[in-house]
Amino acid sequence: MLAVTASVSLALSIASCNISAYGQEPALTSLSSQSVEDLKEGVSAQELHDASLTTLSTKAGRLFISTSYSTGTATKKPDADVTRIVSRDPSTDQFQWAVSIKPSAANHQMPNSISDSNSGYAQTASQSHDGDMIVSPDGRYLSLVLTPDESQRGVPATDRHTHVVVLDTQTGKAVRTAEVPGIILGQALTNSSLAVETAQNYFPAGSGKGTIRVFSITSSDAQPSSFSTDQWLIGASGKDLLLAPDVPPYECTLYCAPYTVTRRSTDGHTIATLPGVTAVHPGGWVSQYLDPKAAASLVHTMHASPDNNDATEDARQKLRKLPKQLVHIDTGQTTDTTDMTVDERSVPSGLGLVVYQDVTTGEYSGERKPVFWLSAADDGHRHTEDLEQFTNN
């Protein structure tokens, strides 16, 4: 099993060693390379499922994240409710750093959790901008929502205080720890701030009384700020926060209904609204139809009939040809993606997008070929070099 051996090199409390009013502060422990080899290889599928292995791409390397949860038995394993994170160089696969965090990171099975990932399946950049584990657009920071500690077990979700920890992905060190009250609806990272949305119910509007708290991750001494909202926090660009009136259907990857995204600064000021959005991507991009009304009408036609009839097929073909673009939120740069597929994945510089186009290769055959890729590490311009690395992936 994924046991941590006794090779701890350094143990530190993330915030302090004192017991707070809401239990023990989270503890961050540095681990040696020998203690975490099993996070990468030599582990059975069942053990990976039990450990909830996740992988995320960052600016500094690939992160292997493993969490061992309590089974509810009387005898708790020593590594129960602990999350371990290992960073490896993406080009050489060499160990860079490793830490463990207790209490563990939350997951979709835990109360007060927002993750929509499946245990046992590796995550890539497609899950790096929403959920309980997120990466900043520039790939430098990792944020984790932690589970409530033992002292809060049984406490109503509205009365809990939850910790959120932000790590520097280059060093593995904590740069900010936030403690927030209430039900956590979402979190987002800009390149300099952590935003956490909480509410008094499981929705932000009305009796939910949604609040977004913003914490600096470049100045740990800076006081947090907050503002009220009736919308859902669904992501961020390098500078600003992205909100929507409803939770987007993250399971939708094709022929998705468009919705409107509100762009707000970290002080709560509304900057702009973006209609026709179908996806918020890591790195600060959104996919957008140029004619939202036409897109919504075609999507409605497609879903109005469960049968694949002529009207449905006609709507599908028209929707594919409807002008669509990627918008880089911070720079305003747009990239045409009409009749193309946007894939969220790792690129040579870390987080990014690969855009594919279906090409006919025969009378009844075709293949999906990469056309260009975008990197979160630059200004969002198109890259066409080294496209072969994305072929058949």
C-alpha positions in Angstrom: 0.0 0.0 0.0 1.0 3.6 -0.3 2.8 3.9 3.1 5.1 6.7 3.9 8.4 5.4 5.4 10.1 7.1 8.2 12.2 9.4 6.1 10.8 12.8 7.1 13.4 15.5 6.6 11.5 18.5 8.1 8.2 19.1 9.8 6.6 22.5 9.9 3.2 23.8 10.9 1.8 25.8 8.0 0.5 28.6 10.2 1.4 27.9 13.8 1.7 25.1 16.3 -1.1 26.4 18.5 -4.6 25.0 18.8 -7.0 27.5 17.3 -10.6 27.9 18.2 -11.5 25.5 15.4 -8.9 22.8 16.0 -5.3 22.1 15.1 -3.7 24.3 12.3 -2.8 22.3 9.2 0.7 20.7 9.3 3.0 20.6 6.3 5.8 18.0 6.4 8.7 17.8 4.0 9.4 14.2 2.7 12.5 12.7 1.1 12.6 11.1 -2.4 12.8 7.6 -1.0 9.6 7.9 0.9 7.5 8.7 -2.1 8.7 6.5 -4.9 5.4 4.5 -4.7 3.4 7.6 -5.7 4.7 7.1 -9.3 5.1 3.4 -10.0 4.7 0.0 -8.6 1.3 0.5 -7.2 -1.8 -1.7 -7.9 -4.9 -0.3 -9.4 -6.9 -0.9 -6.2 -4.3 0.9 -4.2 -4.4 3.9 -6.6 -8.1 3.9 -6.2 -7.9 3.8 -2.4 -5.3 6.6 -2.4 -7.2 8.8 -4.9 -4.1 9.5 -7.1 -4.2 12.8 -9.0 -1.7 14.3 -11.4 -1.5 18.1 -12.2 0.8 20.0 -14.5 2.5 23.2 -13.2 5.1 25.6 -14.3 7.8 23.9 -12.3 6.9 20.3 -12.9 4.3 17.5 -12.7 2.6 17.0 -9.4 1.6 13.5 -8.2 -1.0 13.9 -5.4 -2.1 11.0 -3.2 -4.6 11.1 -0.4 -5.3 8.2 2.1 -8.7 8.6 3.7 -10.0 7.1 7.0 -12.0 3.9 6.4 -14.2 4.5 9.5 -12.8 1.6 11.4 -11.8 1.8 15.0 -8.1 1.5 14.2 -6.9 4.3 12.1 -3.8 3.8 9.8 -0.8 6.1 10.5 -1.1 7.7 7.1 -4.9 8.1 7.1 -6.3 11.5 6.3 -3.0 12.7 4.9 -2.3 14.1 1.4 1.1 13.7 -0.1 2.4 15.7 -3.1 5.4 14.9 -5.2 6.9 17.2 -7.8 9.0 15.8 -10.7 10.8 17.5 -13.5 8.6 17.0 -16.6 11.6 16.5 -19.0 13.9 14.3 -16.8 11.3 12.8 -14.4 13.7 13.6 -11.5 12.4 14.1 -8.0 12.2 17.8 -7.1 10.3 18.0 -3.7 7.6 16.3 -1.7 5.4 17.2 1.2 2.6 15.8 3.2 -0.4 17.8 4.5 -2.6 16.9 7.4 -5.6 17.2 7.5 -5.9 15.9 4.0 -7.2 17.6 0.9 -10.9 17.3 0.3 -12.4 15.3 -2.5 -15.8 14.9 -4.1 -16.8 12.3 -1.5 -16.1 14.5 1.5 -18.5 17.0 3.1 -17.9 20.7 2.3 -16.3 19.6 -1.0 -16.6 21.0 -4.5 -14.5 18.5 -6.5 -16.1 16.7 -9.5 -13.2 14.4 -10.1 -13.3 10.6 -10.0 -11.1 8.8 -7.5 -8.4 6.6 -9.0 -8.2 8.5 -12.3 -5.3 10.8 -13.0 -6.3 14.4 -13.6 -4.4 16.7 -16.0 -4.7 20.3 -16.8 -8.4 19.9 -17.5 -9.1 19.8 -13.8 -6.5 22.4 -12.8 -8.9 25.4 -12.6 -11.8 24.1 -10.6 -12.4 21.8 -7.7 -10.6 21.1 -4.4 -7.1 21.2 -6.0 -6.4 24.0 -8.5 -3.4 25.5 -10.2 -3.0 29.3 -10.9 -3.1 30.4 -14.6 0.7 30.8 -14.6 1.2 27.4 -13.1 3.2 28.7 -10.1 0.8 28.0 -7.3 -1.3 25.1 -6.1 -4.3 25.6 -3.8 -6.0 22.8 -1.8 -9.2 22.9 0.2 -8.6 20.7 3.3 -11.1 18.5 5.1 -12.3 19.7 8.5 -10.2 18.2 11.3 -11.5 15.8 14.0 -12.7 18.5 16.3 -15.3 19.6 13.6 -16.7 16.1 12.8 -20.4 16.3 13.2 -20.6 20.1 13.1 -23.1 21.4 10.6 -21.5 22.5 7.4 -22.7 26.0 7.8 -20.8 26.3 11.2 -17.5 24.7 10.1 -14.3 26.6 9.5 -12.2 25.1 6.7 -8.6 25.7 5.8 -7.3 26.4 2.3 -3.6 26.1 1.7 -1.6 27.6 -1.2 1.8 26.1 -2.1 4.5 27.4 -4.3 5.0 24.7 -7.0 8.6 25.5 -7.4 9.5 24.8 -3.8 6.6 23.0 -2.2 6.4 25.6 0.6 3.2 27.2 1.8 2.8 30.8 0.8 -0.7 31.3 2.3 -3.1 29.6 4.6 -6.7 30.8 4.8 -9.4 29.9 7.2 -13.0 30.4 6.0 -16.4 29.9 7.7 -19.4 28.2 6.2 -20.0 26.0 3.1 -17.3 26.3 0.5 -18.9 26.6 -3.0 -15.8 27.2 -5.0 -12.2 28.5 -5.1 -10.1 30.2 -7.8 -6.5 31.3 -8.2 -5.3 34.4 -10.1 -1.5 34.7 -10.4 -1.4 36.7 -7.2 -4.6 36.0 -5.2 -6.7 33.2 -3.7 -10.4 33.6 -3.9 -12.8 31.4 -1.9 -16.6 31.5 -2.2 -18.6 30.5 0.9 -22.3 30.6 1.7 -24.8 29.9 4.4 -26.5 27.4 2.1 -25.5 25.2 -0.9 -26.0 28.0 -3.3 -24.9 31.7 -3.4 -28.2 33.5 -4.2 -31.0 34.3 -1.8 -30.6 32.7 1.6 -27.2 31.4 0.6 -25.8 34.9 1.0 -22.7 34.1 -1.0 -19.4 35.8 -0.1 -16.1 35.8 -1.9 -13.0 36.2 0.3 -9.8 37.2 -1.4 -6.3 36.5 0.1 -3.0 37.7 -1.3 -0.6 34.9 -2.1 2.3 37.3 -2.8 2.1 39.1 0.5 1.2 36.7 3.3 0.8 39.6 5.8 -1.8 41.3 3.7 -5.3 41.4 5.2 -8.0 39.5 3.2 -10.9 41.4 1.6 -14.4 40.2 0.7 -17.5 41.1 -1.3 -21.0 39.7 -1.6 -22.3 37.9 -4.7 -25.3 35.9 -5.8 -23.2 34.2 -8.6 -21.0 31.1 -8.6 -17.2 31.5 -8.7 -16.2 29.3 -11.6 -12.6 30.3 -12.4 -10.1 33.0 -12.9 -7.7 34.6 -15.3 -4.2 35.8 -14.3 -5.7 39.0 -12.8 -9.5 38.7 -12.4 -12.2 36.4 -11.2 -14.9 34.7 -13.4 -18.4 34.2 -12.1 -21.6 32.7 -13.6 -25.3 32.7 -12.5 -25.4 28.9 -12.5 -22.8 26.1 -12.1 -21.6 25.3 -15.7 -22.1 21.6 -16.7 -18.5 20.6 -16.4 -19.3 17.1 -17.8 -20.3 18.7 -21.1 -17.5 18.6 -23.7 -19.4 18.8 -27.0 -22.4 20.9 -28.1 -22.6 22.7 -24.8 -25.2 25.4 -24.1 -23.7 28.8 -23.9 -23.9 30.9 -20.8 -22.8 34.4 -19.6 -19.6 34.9 -17.6 -19.1 38.0 -15.4 -15.5 39.2 -15.1 -14.8 40.9 -11.7 -11.7 42.2 -10.2 -10.5 40.8 -6.9 -12.0 43.8 -5.1 -15.4 42.9 -6.5 -15.7 45.5 -9.2 -17.5 44.3 -12.4 -15.2 44.7 -15.4 -17.2 43.1 -18.2 -19.6 40.3 -19.1 -18.9 37.7 -21.7 -21.9 36.1 -23.4 -21.8 32.9 -25.3 -19.2 31.1 -23.2 -19.1 27.3 -23.3 -16.1 26.6 -21.2 -13.6 28.3 -18.8 -10.2 26.8 -19.5 -7.0 26.8 -17.4 -4.5 29.5 -18.2 -7.0 32.3 -18.5 -9.0 31.4 -21.6 -12.7 30.9 -22.3 -14.4 29.3 -25.4 -17.1 31.6 -26.8 -19.7 31.6 -29.6 -19.8 34.9 -31.5 -23.6 34.5 -31.9 -24.8 33.2 -28.5 -28.5 33.4 -29.4 -28.0 31.2 -32.5 -25.9 28.8 -30.5 -28.5 28.5 -27.8 -31.3 27.9 -30.3 -29.3 25.2 -32.1 -28.4 23.4 -28.8 -32.0 23.5 -27.8 -33.0 21.9 -31.1 -30.5 19.2 -30.7 -31.6 18.3 -27.2 -35.4 18.7 -27.8 -35.5 15.3 -29.5 -33.8 12.2 -28.1 -33.7 10.7 -31.6 -30.9 11.5 -34.0 -33.4 12.7 -36.7 -32.8 15.1 -39.6 -33.5 18.2 -37.6 -31.0 17.1 -34.9 -28.3 16.4 -37.4 -29.0 19.6 -39.3 -28.7 21.6 -36.0 -25.5 19.7 -35.1 -23.9 20.6 -38.5 -24.9 24.2 -38.2 -23.5 24.4 -34.7 -20.2 23.0 -35.8 -19.9 25.8 -38.4 -21.0 28.6 -36.1 -18.2 31.0 -35.5 -16.4 30.3 -32.2 -13.2 31.6 -30.6 -10.9 31.3 -27.7 -10.5 34.6 -25.7 -7.5 35.2 -23.5 -9.2 37.2 -20.7 -6.2 39.3 -19.6 -4.8 40.3 -23.0 -8.1 40.3 -25.0 -6.4 38.2 -27.7 -8.8 36.1 -29.7 -8.1 32.9 -31.7 -10.6 31.4 -34.1 -11.7 27.8 -33.2 -14.6 27.4 -35.6 -15.2 23.7 -36.4 -12.3 22.8 -34.1 -11.9 21.0 -30.8 -10.2 22.5 -27.8 -8.3 20.1 -25.5 -7.1 21.1 -22.1 -3.8 19.4 -21.5 -0.1 19.8 -20.7 2.1 21.5 -23.2 5.9 21.8 -23.1 5.8 24.9 -20.9 3.2 23.5 -18.4 -0.5 24.4 -18.6 -2.1 25.0 -22.0 -4.5 24.1 -24.7 -4.2 22.0 -27.9 -6.6 22.8 -30.7 -7.5 19.9 -33.1 -9.4 19.7 -36.4 -11.1 16.7 -37.9 -9.5 15.8 -41.3 -11.1 13.4 -43.8 -8.5 10.7 -44.9 -10.8 8.5 -46.9 -14.4 8.1 -48.1 -15.5 6.8 -44.7 -12.5 7.6 -42.5 -10.9 10.6 -40.8 -8.6 11.6 -38.1 -8.2 14.4 -35.6 -5.0 16.5 -36.2 -3.5 19.1 -34.0 -3.5 22.6 -35.6 -1.9 24.7 -32.9 -1.3 24.9 -29.2 -1.4 27.7 -26.6 0.7 28.1 -23.5 -0.3 29.8 -20.2 3.4 30.7 -19.8 3.3 33.5 -22.5 0.9 36.0 -24.0 -1.4 33.4 -25.4 -0.2 33.4 -29.0 -0.5 30.4 -31.3 2.3 27.8 -31.3 2.7 25.5 -34.3 6.1 24.0 -33.5 6.4 20.4 -32.3 2.8 19.5 -33.2 3.7 15.8 -33.6 3.9 15.4 -29.8 0.1 15.9 -29.7 -0.7 13.4 -32.5 -2.9 10.5 -31.5 -3.3 11.8 -28.0 
